[in-house]
């Protein structure tokens, strides 16, 4: 979580979107963001918050991809440092 944005990755969550992705929530709004491109796949969050998430993905893409692999295998993921 950073700047009020909650970031989640779910186990075995590779069926609906098929691409490596994260779920982000801000003040009740939810979006799904592609890890590889940082593009929004579904949902809505304010554009300023989306840009923060996209910057965070750029910084932590390798860690996110490693966590994605673990999550799709049903294994425990590692916490990733929030955006400062």
C-alpha positions as CSV (number, residue, x, y, z in Angstrom):
1,X,0.0,0.0,0.0
2,X,1.2,3.5,-0.8
3,X,-0.5,6.9,-1.1
4,X,-3.7,5.2,-0.2
5,X,-3.5,2.7,-3.0
6,X,-3.8,-0.9,-2.1
7,X,-2.0,-3.3,-4.4
8,X,-2.8,-7.0,-4.5
9,X,-1.8,-10.1,-6.3
10,X,-3.9,-13.2,-6.0
11,X,-2.9,-16.9,-6.1
12,X,-3.9,-18.8,-9.3
13,X,-5.2,-15.6,-10.9
14,X,-4.1,-16.2,-14.4
15,X,-7.4,-17.4,-16.0
16,X,-9.4,-14.2,-16.6
17,X,-6.8,-11.7,-17.7
18,X,-4.1,-14.3,-18.7
19,X,-1.4,-11.6,-18.5
20,X,0.8,-11.0,-15.5
21,X,-1.2,-8.3,-13.6
22,X,-1.9,-6.7,-10.3
23,X,-5.2,-5.5,-8.7
24,X,-5.2,-2.0,-7.3
25,X,-7.8,-0.3,-5.2
26,X,-8.2,3.4,-4.2
27,X,-11.2,4.7,-2.3
28,X,-13.5,1.9,-3.4
29,X,-12.4,2.0,-7.1
30,X,-10.6,-1.1,-8.5
31,X,-8.5,-1.6,-11.6
32,X,-6.4,-4.4,-13.0
33,X,-3.0,-3.4,-14.3
34,X,-0.7,-5.3,-16.7
35,X,2.8,-5.8,-15.1
36,X,4.6,-6.0,-18.4
37,X,3.2,-2.8,-20.0
38,X,1.8,-1.0,-16.9
39,X,-1.4,-0.5,-18.9
40,X,-4.9,-0.7,-17.3
41,X,-6.7,-3.9,-18.3
42,X,-10.0,-3.4,-16.5
43,X,-11.7,-1.1,-14.0
44,X,-11.1,2.5,-13.0
45,X,-9.0,4.5,-10.6
46,X,-8.2,8.2,-10.7
47,X,-5.6,9.0,-13.4
48,X,-3.1,10.5,-10.9
49,X,-3.2,7.3,-8.8
50,X,-2.8,5.2,-12.0
51,X,0.3,7.1,-12.9
52,X,1.8,6.4,-9.4
53,X,1.1,2.7,-9.9
54,X,2.6,2.8,-13.3
55,X,5.8,4.4,-11.9
56,X,5.9,1.8,-9.2
57,X,5.6,-1.0,-11.7
58,X,8.5,0.5,-13.7
59,X,10.7,0.5,-10.7
60,X,9.7,-3.0,-9.4
61,X,8.8,-4.9,-12.6
62,X,11.4,-7.7,-12.0
63,X,10.2,-8.3,-8.5
64,X,6.5,-8.2,-9.6
65,X,7.2,-10.8,-12.3
66,X,9.0,-13.0,-9.8
67,X,6.0,-12.7,-7.5
68,X,3.6,-13.4,-10.4
69,X,5.3,-16.7,-11.1
70,X,5.1,-17.6,-7.4
71,X,1.4,-16.6,-7.1
72,X,0.3,-18.5,-10.2
73,X,2.0,-21.6,-8.7
74,X,0.1,-21.0,-5.4
75,X,3.2,-20.1,-3.5
76,X,3.7,-17.3,-1.0
77,X,4.8,-14.0,-2.6
78,X,7.3,-11.5,-1.3
79,X,6.3,-7.9,-0.2
80,X,7.6,-5.2,-2.5
81,X,8.8,-1.9,-1.2
82,X,6.1,0.8,-1.6
83,X,6.6,4.0,-3.6
84,X,8.1,6.7,-1.4
